[in-house]
Structure formats: structure tokens, C-alpha cells
């Protein structure tokens, strides 16, 4: 389960600027969009279990 700090590090490595006061889900949605994927984190609209965010996503929707 990635922390906010880890999410920010991933974004930095990918040269993606995240809003300063974004929520965790919003940050992940931005990263998903930049990957060319549907921004589905914590929306119950995903079944792709190979996604980097999948395990955390499943916990977030429960």
C-alpha cells in the first residue's frame, strides 16, 4: 500500500507535477491518467489486478 510520500516520489520520478493539497485518490488518478489508464482508483470500476494500485484500491473501496 503506497503512502502519500511514495506516491509523490513516483510522480517525481515520472516528472509529473501533483497539486500540493491533493488527496491520495486524486494523486493516484493523475498518475493513472498519465499512464494512459482509466482513473479508476477507489471507484469500484476496476478489475485489473495487475495494476500498481490494485491492492490499496480494494482496501480503499471497502
SEFIZA-3560 file (N, C-alpha, C; in Angstrom, 3 decimals):
REM SEFIZA-3560
<numar><xx>0.846</xx><yy>-1.166</yy><zz>0.000</zz><atom>N</atom></numar>
<numar><xx>0.000</xx><yy>0.000</yy><zz>0.000</zz><atom>CA</atom></numar>
<numar><xx>0.897</xx><yy>1.236</yy><zz>0.000</zz><atom>C</atom></numar>
<numar><xx>0.899</xx><yy>1.985</yy><zz>-1.083</zz><atom>N</atom></numar>
<numar><xx>1.778</xx><yy>3.153</yy><zz>-1.174</zz><atom>CA</atom></numar>
<numar><xx>1.301</xx><yy>4.301</yy><zz>-0.277</zz><atom>C</atom></numar>
<numar><xx>2.250</xx><yy>4.936</yy><zz>0.340</zz><atom>N</atom></numar>
<numar><xx>1.955</xx><yy>6.096</yy><zz>1.180</zz><atom>CA</atom></numar>
<numar><xx>1.939</xx><yy>7.347</yy><zz>0.295</zz><atom>C</atom></numar>
<numar><xx>1.477</xx><yy>8.444</yy><zz>0.872</zz><atom>N</atom></numar>
<numar><xx>1.482</xx><yy>9.717</yy><zz>0.146</zz><atom>CA</atom></numar>
<numar><xx>2.899</xx><yy>10.054</yy><zz>-0.299</zz><atom>C</atom></numar>
<numar><xx>3.852</xx><yy>9.840</yy><zz>0.590</zz><atom>N</atom></numar>
<numar><xx>5.255</xx><yy>10.134</yy><zz>0.275</zz><atom>CA</atom></numar>
<numar><xx>5.721</xx><yy>9.288</yy><zz>-0.912</zz><atom>C</atom></numar>
<numar><xx>5.353</xx><yy>8.021</yy><zz>-0.937</zz><atom>N</atom></numar>
<numar><xx>5.745</xx><yy>7.139</yy><zz>-2.043</zz><atom>CA</atom></numar>
<numar><xx>5.070</xx><yy>7.551</yy><zz>-3.350</zz><atom>C</atom></numar>
<numar><xx>3.812</xx><yy>7.964</yy><zz>-3.259</zz><atom>N</atom></numar>
<numar><xx>3.091</xx><yy>8.416</yy><zz>-4.456</zz><atom>CA</atom></numar>
<numar><xx>3.763</xx><yy>9.664</yy><zz>-5.022</zz><atom>C</atom></numar>
<numar><xx>4.133</xx><yy>10.572</yy><zz>-4.150</zz><atom>N</atom></numar>
<numar><xx>4.824</xx><yy>11.789</yy><zz>-4.598</zz><atom>CA</atom></numar>
<numar><xx>6.174</xx><yy>11.444</yy><zz>-5.221</zz><atom>C</atom></numar>
<numar><xx>6.868</xx><yy>10.454</yy><zz>-4.682</zz><atom>N</atom></numar>
<numar><xx>8.155</xx><yy>10.033</yy><zz>-5.243</zz><atom>CA</atom></numar>
<numar><xx>7.966</xx><yy>9.426</yy><zz>-6.630</zz><atom>C</atom></numar>
<numar><xx>6.914</xx><yy>8.636</yy><zz>-6.800</zz><atom>N</atom></numar>
<numar><xx>6.621</xx><yy>8.048</yy><zz>-8.119</zz><atom>CA</atom></numar>
<numar><xx>6.360</xx><yy>9.168</yy><zz>-9.119</zz><atom>C</atom></numar>
<numar><xx>5.553</xx><yy>10.134</yy><zz>-8.712</zz><atom>N</atom></numar>
<numar><xx>5.245</xx><yy>11.265</yy><zz>-9.596</zz><atom>CA</atom></numar>
<numar><xx>6.514</xx><yy>12.033</yy><zz>-9.951</zz><atom>C</atom></numar>
<numar><xx>7.356</xx><yy>12.251</yy><zz>-8.978</zz><atom>N</atom></numar>
<numar><xx>8.605</xx><yy>12.987</yy><zz>-9.224</zz><atom>CA</atom></numar>
<numar><xx>9.494</xx><yy>12.216</yy><zz>-10.206</zz><atom>C</atom></numar>
<numar><xx>9.601</xx><yy>10.900</yy><zz>-10.024</zz><atom>N</atom></numar>
<numar><xx>10.400</xx><yy>10.071</yy><zz>-10.938</zz><atom>CA</atom></numar>
<numar><xx>9.871</xx><yy>10.129</yy><zz>-12.366</zz><atom>C</atom></numar>
<numar><xx>8.570</xx><yy>10.314</yy><zz>-12.493</zz><atom>N</atom></numar>
<numar><xx>7.936</xx><yy>10.368</yy><zz>-13.819</zz><atom>CA</atom></numar>
<numar><xx>7.773</xx><yy>11.789</yy><zz>-14.328</zz><atom>C</atom></numar>
<numar><xx>8.311</xx><yy>12.754</yy><zz>-13.587</zz><atom>N</atom></numar>
<numar><xx>8.236</xx><yy>14.176</yy><zz>-13.940</zz><atom>CA</atom></numar>
<numar><xx>6.787</xx><yy>14.644</yy><zz>-14.070</zz><atom>C</atom></numar>
<numar><xx>5.947</xx><yy>14.185</yy><zz>-13.146</zz><atom>N</atom></numar>
<numar><xx>4.542</xx><yy>14.575</yy><zz>-13.110</zz><atom>CA</atom></numar>
<numar><xx>4.343</xx><yy>15.473</yy><zz>-11.902</zz><atom>C</atom></numar>
<numar><xx>3.793</xx><yy>16.643</yy><zz>-12.138</zz><atom>N</atom></numar>
<numar><xx>3.557</xx><yy>17.574</yy><zz>-11.049</zz><atom>CA</atom></numar>
<numar><xx>2.166</xx><yy>17.332</yy><zz>-10.473</zz><atom>C</atom></numar>
<numar><xx>2.124</xx><yy>17.128</yy><zz>-9.177</zz><atom>N</atom></numar>
<numar><xx>0.862</xx><yy>16.907</yy><zz>-8.484</zz><atom>CA</atom></numar>
<numar><xx>0.463</xx><yy>18.178</yy><zz>-7.742</zz><atom>C</atom></numar>
<numar><xx>-0.846</xx><yy>18.432</yy><zz>-7.637</zz><atom>N</atom></numar>
<numar><xx>-1.283</xx><yy>19.584</yy><zz>-6.835</zz><atom>CA</atom></numar>
<numar><xx>-0.827</xx><yy>19.425</yy><zz>-5.387</zz><atom>C</atom></numar>
<numar><xx>-0.476</xx><yy>20.509</yy><zz>-4.751</zz><atom>N</atom></numar>
<numar><xx>0.065</xx><yy>20.456</yy><zz>-3.391</zz><atom>CA</atom></numar>
<numar><xx>-0.916</xx><yy>19.896</yy><zz>-2.367</zz><atom>C</atom></numar>
<numar><xx>-2.174</xx><yy>20.198</yy><zz>-2.476</zz><atom>N</atom></numar>
<numar><xx>-3.154</xx><yy>19.765</yy><zz>-1.479</zz><atom>CA</atom></numar>
<numar><xx>-4.097</xx><yy>18.685</yy><zz>-2.016</zz><atom>C</atom></numar>
<numar><xx>-3.635</xx><yy>17.883</yy><zz>-2.928</zz><atom>N</atom></numar>
<numar><xx>-4.474</xx><yy>16.826</yy><zz>-3.493</zz><atom>CA</atom></numar>
<numar><xx>-4.613</xx><yy>15.669</yy><zz>-2.514</zz><atom>C</atom></numar>
<numar><xx>-5.763</xx><yy>15.037</yy><zz>-2.546</zz><atom>N</atom></numar>
<numar><xx>-5.993</xx><yy>13.837</yy><zz>-1.746</zz><atom>CA</atom></numar>
<numar><xx>-5.291</xx><yy>12.660</yy><zz>-2.415</zz><atom>C</atom></numar>
<numar><xx>-5.084</xx><yy>11.608</yy><zz>-1.643</zz><atom>N</atom></numar>
<numar><xx>-4.387</xx><yy>10.427</yy><zz>-2.153</zz><atom>CA</atom></numar>
<numar><xx>-5.052</xx><yy>9.905</yy><zz>-3.428</zz><atom>C</atom></numar>
<numar><xx>-6.360</xx><yy>9.741</yy><zz>-3.414</zz><atom>N</atom></numar>
<numar><xx>-7.073</xx><yy>9.223</yy><zz>-4.584</zz><atom>CA</atom></numar>
<numar><xx>-6.867</xx><yy>10.124</yy><zz>-5.798</zz><atom>C</atom></numar>
<numar><xx>-6.896</xx><yy>11.438</yy><zz>-5.585</zz><atom>N</atom></numar>
<numar><xx>-6.703</xx><yy>12.376</yy><zz>-6.688</zz><atom>CA</atom></numar>
<numar><xx>-5.299</xx><yy>12.263</yy><zz>-7.277</zz><atom>C</atom></numar>
<numar><xx>-4.302</xx><yy>12.085</yy><zz>-6.413</zz><atom>N</atom></numar>
<numar><xx>-2.929</xx><yy>11.916</yy><zz>-6.893</zz><atom>CA</atom></numar>
<numar><xx>-2.814</xx><yy>10.647</yy><zz>-7.746</zz><atom>C</atom></numar>
<numar><xx>-3.406</xx><yy>9.580</yy><zz>-7.259</zz><atom>N</atom></numar>
<numar><xx>-3.339</xx><yy>8.318</yy><zz>-8.000</zz><atom>CA</atom></numar>
<numar><xx>-4.096</xx><yy>8.436</yy><zz>-9.319</zz><atom>C</atom></numar>
<numar><xx>-5.229</xx><yy>9.133</yy><zz>-9.335</zz><atom>N</atom></numar>
<numar><xx>-5.969</xx><yy>9.340</yy><zz>-10.583</zz><atom>CA</atom></numar>
<numar><xx>-5.096</xx><yy>10.066</yy><zz>-11.609</zz><atom>C</atom></numar>
<numar><xx>-4.364</xx><yy>11.067</yy><zz>-11.166</zz><atom>N</atom></numar>
<numar><xx>-3.475</xx><yy>11.800</yy><zz>-12.075</zz><atom>CA</atom></numar>
<numar><xx>-2.418</xx><yy>10.862</yy><zz>-12.649</zz><atom>C</atom></numar>
<numar><xx>-1.813</xx><yy>10.040</yy><zz>-11.790</zz><atom>N</atom></numar>
<numar><xx>-0.797</xx><yy>9.093</yy><zz>-12.258</zz><atom>CA</atom></numar>
<numar><xx>-1.407</xx><yy>8.076</yy><zz>-13.216</zz><atom>C</atom></numar>
<numar><xx>-2.602</xx><yy>7.589</yy><zz>-12.912</zz><atom>N</atom></numar>
<numar><xx>-3.256</xx><yy>6.630</yy><zz>-13.795</zz><atom>CA</atom></numar>
<numar><xx>-3.506</xx><yy>7.248</yy><zz>-15.174</zz><atom>C</atom></numar>
<numar><xx>-3.972</xx><yy>8.486</yy><zz>-15.197</zz><atom>N</atom></numar>
<numar><xx>-4.213</xx><yy>9.158</yy><zz>-16.476</zz><atom>CA</atom></numar>
<numar><xx>-2.928</xx><yy>9.318</yy><zz>-17.266</zz><atom>C</atom></numar>
<numar><xx>-1.834</xx><yy>9.682</yy><zz>-16.583</zz><atom>N</atom></numar>
<numar><xx>-0.556</xx><yy>9.849</yy><zz>-17.250</zz><atom>CA</atom></numar>
<numar><xx>-0.028</xx><yy>8.521</yy><zz>-17.799</zz><atom>C</atom></numar>
<numar><xx>-0.423</xx><yy>7.421</yy><zz>-17.170</zz><atom>N</atom></numar>
<numar><xx>-0.031</xx><yy>6.088</yy><zz>-17.648</zz><atom>CA</atom></numar>
<numar><xx>-0.869</xx><yy>5.664</yy><zz>-18.844</zz><atom>C</atom></numar>
<numar><xx>-1.926</xx><yy>6.442</yy><zz>-19.144</zz><atom>N</atom></numar>
<numar><xx>-2.820</xx><yy>6.089</yy><zz>-20.237</zz><atom>CA</atom></numar>
<numar><xx>-3.932</xx><yy>5.147</yy><zz>-19.798</zz><atom>C</atom></numar>
<numar><xx>-4.164</xx><yy>5.093</yy><zz>-18.485</zz><atom>N</atom></numar>
<numar><xx>-5.195</xx><yy>4.222</yy><zz>-17.939</zz><atom>CA</atom></numar>
<numar><xx>-6.395</xx><yy>5.016</yy><zz>-17.452</zz><atom>C</atom></numar>
<numar><xx>-7.471</xx><yy>4.296</yy><zz>-17.231</zz><atom>N</atom></numar>
<numar><xx>-8.675</xx><yy>4.886</yy><zz>-16.673</zz><atom>CA</atom></numar>
<numar><xx>-8.400</xx><yy>5.280</yy><zz>-15.215</zz><atom>C</atom></numar>
<numar><xx>-8.738</xx><yy>6.494</yy><zz>-14.797</zz><atom>N</atom></numar>
<numar><xx>-8.514</xx><yy>6.900</yy><zz>-13.408</zz><atom>CA</atom></numar>
<numar><xx>-9.578</xx><yy>6.265</yy><zz>-12.504</zz><atom>C</atom></numar>
<numar><xx>-9.392</xx><yy>4.999</yy><zz>-12.216</zz><atom>N</atom></numar>
<numar><xx>-10.434</xx><yy>4.226</yy><zz>-11.534</zz><atom>CA</atom></numar>
<numar><xx>-10.152</xx><yy>3.955</yy><zz>-10.064</zz><atom>C</atom></numar>
<numar><xx>-9.061</xx><yy>4.416</yy><zz>-9.522</zz><atom>N</atom></numar>
<numar><xx>-8.696</xx><yy>4.121</yy><zz>-8.137</zz><atom>CA</atom></numar>
<numar><xx>-9.840</xx><yy>4.458</yy><zz>-7.183</zz><atom>C</atom></numar>
<numar><xx>-10.227</xx><yy>3.482</yy><zz>-6.378</zz><atom>N</atom></numar>
<numar><xx>-11.256</xx><yy>3.630</yy><zz>-5.338</zz><atom>CA</atom></numar>
<numar><xx>-12.627</xx><yy>4.019</yy><zz>-5.879</zz><atom>C</atom></numar>
<numar><xx>-12.924</xx><yy>3.614</yy><zz>-7.109</zz><atom>N</atom></numar>
<numar><xx>-14.228</xx><yy>3.946</yy><zz>-7.693</zz><atom>CA</atom></numar>
<numar><xx>-15.094</xx><yy>2.720</yy><zz>-7.945</zz><atom>C</atom></numar>
<numar><xx>-14.626</xx><yy>1.546</yy><zz>-7.611</zz><atom>N</atom></numar>
<numar><xx>-15.335</xx><yy>0.276</yy><zz>-7.826</zz><atom>CA</atom></numar>
<numar><xx>-15.528</xx><yy>-0.023</yy><zz>-9.312</zz><atom>C</atom></numar>
<numar><xx>-14.737</xx><yy>0.581</yy><zz>-10.180</zz><atom>N</atom></numar>
<numar><xx>-14.870</xx><yy>0.388</yy><zz>-11.620</zz><atom>CA</atom></numar>
<numar><xx>-13.670</xx><yy>-0.325</yy><zz>-12.214</zz><atom>C</atom></numar>
<numar><xx>-12.960</xx><yy>-1.075</yy><zz>-11.405</zz><atom>N</atom></numar>
<numar><xx>-11.741</xx><yy>-1.700</yy><zz>-11.891</zz><atom>CA</atom></numar>
<numar><xx>-11.713</xx><yy>-3.185</yy><zz>-11.554</zz><atom>C</atom></numar>
<numar><xx>-11.145</xx><yy>-3.946</yy><zz>-12.460</zz><atom>N</atom></numar>
<numar><xx>-10.941</xx><yy>-5.367</yy><zz>-12.217</zz><atom>CA</atom></numar>
<numar><xx>-9.573</xx><yy>-5.805</yy><zz>-12.727</zz><atom>C</atom></numar>
<numar><xx>-8.681</xx><yy>-4.875</yy><zz>-12.868</zz><atom>N</atom></numar>
<numar><xx>-7.345</xx><yy>-5.159</yy><zz>-13.381</zz><atom>CA</atom></numar>
<numar><xx>-6.422</xx><yy>-5.401</yy><zz>-12.194</zz><atom>C</atom></numar>
<numar><xx>-6.234</xx><yy>-6.665</yy><zz>-11.846</zz><atom>N</atom></numar>
<numar><xx>-5.475</xx><yy>-6.978</yy><zz>-10.634</zz><atom>CA</atom></numar>
<numar><xx>-3.964</xx><yy>-6.861</yy><zz>-10.790</zz><atom>C</atom></numar>
<numar><xx>-3.472</xx><yy>-6.488</yy><zz>-11.959</zz><atom>N</atom></numar>
<numar><xx>-2.036</xx><yy>-6.269</yy><zz>-12.133</zz><atom>CA</atom></numar>
<numar><xx>-1.670</xx><yy>-4.786</yy><zz>-12.004</zz><atom>C</atom></numar>
<numar><xx>-2.653</xx><yy>-3.975</yy><zz>-11.722</zz><atom>N</atom></numar>
<numar><xx>-2.437</xx><yy>-2.548</yy><zz>-11.537</zz><atom>CA</atom></numar>
<numar><xx>-1.582</xx><yy>-2.307</yy><zz>-10.292</zz><atom>C</atom></numar>
<numar><xx>-0.691</xx><yy>-1.346</yy><zz>-10.366</zz><atom>N</atom></numar>
<numar><xx>0.162</xx><yy>-0.976</yy><zz>-9.241</zz><atom>CA</atom></numar>
<numar><xx>-0.666</xx><yy>-0.613</yy><zz>-8.008</zz><atom>C</atom></numar>
<numar><xx>-1.827</xx><yy>-0.072</yy><zz>-8.198</zz><atom>N</atom></numar>
<numar><xx>-2.654</xx><yy>0.444</yy><zz>-7.117</zz><atom>CA</atom></numar>
<numar><xx>-3.733</xx><yy>-0.539</yy><zz>-6.675</zz><atom>C</atom></numar>
<numar><xx>-3.830</xx><yy>-1.701</yy><zz>-7.275</zz><atom>N</atom></numar>
<numar><xx>-4.961</xx><yy>-2.604</yy><zz>-7.073</zz><atom>CA</atom></numar>
<numar><xx>-5.208</xx><yy>-2.977</yy><zz>-5.607</zz><atom>C</atom></numar>
<numar><xx>-4.216</xx><yy>-3.449</yy><zz>-4.892</zz><atom>N</atom></numar>
<numar><xx>-4.423</xx><yy>-3.879</yy><zz>-3.508</zz><atom>CA</atom></numar>
<numar><xx>-4.890</xx><yy>-2.718</yy><zz>-2.623</zz><atom>C</atom></numar>
<numar><xx>-4.241</xx><yy>-1.585</yy><zz>-2.767</zz><atom>N</atom></numar>
<numar><xx>-4.634</xx><yy>-0.402</yy><zz>-1.995</zz><atom>CA</atom></numar>
<numar><xx>-6.030</xx><yy>0.046</yy><zz>-2.397</zz><atom>C</atom></numar>
<numar><xx>-6.330</xx><yy>-0.038</yy><zz>-3.669</zz><atom>N</atom></numar>
<numar><xx>-7.643</xx><yy>0.359</yy><zz>-4.196</zz><atom>CA</atom></numar>
<numar><xx>-8.740</xx><yy>-0.496</yy><zz>-3.565</zz><atom>C</atom></numar>
<numar><xx>-8.528</xx><yy>-1.786</yy><zz>-3.505</zz><atom>N</atom></numar>
<numar><xx>-9.531</xx><yy>-2.684</yy><zz>-2.933</zz><atom>CA</atom></numar>
<numar><xx>-9.780</xx><yy>-2.365</yy><zz>-1.464</zz><atom>C</atom></numar>
<numar><xx>-8.732</xx><yy>-2.002</yy><zz>-0.746</zz><atom>N</atom></numar>
<numar><xx>-8.897</xx><yy>-1.613</yy><zz>0.662</zz><atom>CA</atom></numar>
<numar><xx>-9.642</xx><yy>-0.273</yy><zz>0.765</zz><atom>C</atom></numar>
<numar><xx>-9.385</xx><yy>0.628</yy><zz>-0.160</zz><atom>N</atom></numar>
<numar><xx>-9.994</xx><yy>1.959</yy><zz>-0.120</zz><atom>CA</atom></numar>
<numar><xx>-11.496</xx><yy>1.911</yy><zz>-0.390</zz><atom>C</atom></numar>
<numar><xx>-11.949</xx><yy>0.958</yy><zz>-1.176</zz><atom>N</atom></numar>
<numar><xx>-13.376</xx><yy>0.901</yy><zz>-1.503</zz><atom>CA</atom></numar>
<numar><xx>-14.186</xx><yy>0.107</yy><zz>-0.482</zz><atom>C</atom></numar>
<numar><xx>-13.530</xx><yy>-0.531</yy><zz>0.456</zz><atom>N</atom></numar>
<numar><xx>-14.267</xx><yy>-1.297</yy><zz>1.480</zz><atom>CA</atom></numar>
<numar><xx>-14.655</xx><yy>-0.446</yy><zz>2.652</zz><atom>C</atom></numar>
//
